[in-house]
Amino acid sequence: MRAGELRDLVDIEQPSEADGDPVPAFSGADRISNVPCNVVMTGGSESFRGRGIEPTANFVVELPYYAGLTPRMRLRVKQGIFAGRILNITAVVPVDQDKGRLRKLELDCRAEVDA
């Protein structure tokens, strides 16, 4: 990655471990702050949930390699075009490898859109 290529900032949030809680809770203590990245919207979809339509938007986030990222985590966009959005990670894909070292990750993410 070249300098100036990453124009957005995100916080990486990890769910708090609560015994027996089916819905993960995210607290400010379990986060990596101000991670430079590039957020790109790749499309969207609509699905029927109950009696309503639930729209979602799909994103790809490019960032330097961070060990331990999983699809249980989420991103909070702090700076850039999509500031204020919360992106749920659906896949972590290593894309740039140099002499056996991982240098870059692409995160496939999904965000719910307010209808």
Residue pairs with C-beta under 8 A, 6 or more apart in sequence:
1 62
1 64
1 96
1 103
1 104
5 38
6 36
6 37
6 38
6 62
6 63
6 64
7 38
7 80
8 36
8 37
8 38
8 39
8 77
8 79
8 80
8 81
8 82
9 34
9 35
9 36
9 37
9 77
9 78
9 79
9 80
10 35
10 37
10 39
10 61
10 63
10 75
10 76
10 77
10 78
10 87
11 31
11 32
11 33
11 34
11 35
11 75
11 76
11 78
12 31
12 32
12 35
12 66
12 69
12 73
12 74
12 75
13 26
13 30
13 31
13 73
13 74
13 75
13 76
14 26
14 30
14 31
14 72
14 73
15 24
15 25
15 26
15 30
15 72
15 73
16 24
16 25
16 26
16 27
16 29
16 30
18 24
18 25
24 72
26 74
31 76
32 66
34 78
35 63
35 64
35 66
36 63
36 64
37 61
37 62
37 63
38 61
38 62
38 63
39 59
39 60
39 61
39 77
39 80
39 81
39 82
39 87
40 59
40 60
40 61
40 62
41 57
41 58
41 59
41 82
42 58
42 59
42 60
43 57
43 58
44 55
44 56
44 57
44 58
44 113
45 55
45 56
45 58
46 53
46 54
46 55
46 56
47 53
47 54
47 56
48 54
52 115
53 115
54 112
54 115
55 112
55 113
55 115
56 110
56 111
56 112
56 113
57 110
57 111
57 113
58 108
58 109
58 110
59 82
59 87
59 108
59 109
59 110
59 111
60 106
60 107
60 108
60 109
61 75
61 87
61 106
61 107
61 109
62 95
62 104
62 105
62 106
63 104
63 105
63 107
64 103
64 104
64 105
65 94
65 102
65 103
65 104
65 105
66 105
69 89
69 92
69 105
69 107
70 89
70 92
71 89
71 90
71 91
71 92
72 89
73 89
74 86
74 87
74 88
74 89
75 86
75 87
75 89
75 107
75 109
76 85
76 86
76 87
77 83
77 84
77 85
77 86
77 87
85 111
86 111
87 107
87 109
87 110
87 111
88 109
88 110
88 111
89 107
89 108
89 109
90 108
90 109
90 110
91 107
91 108
92 105
92 107
93 105
93 106
93 107
93 108
94 102
94 104
94 105
95 104
95 105
95 106
96 102
96 103
96 104
97 103
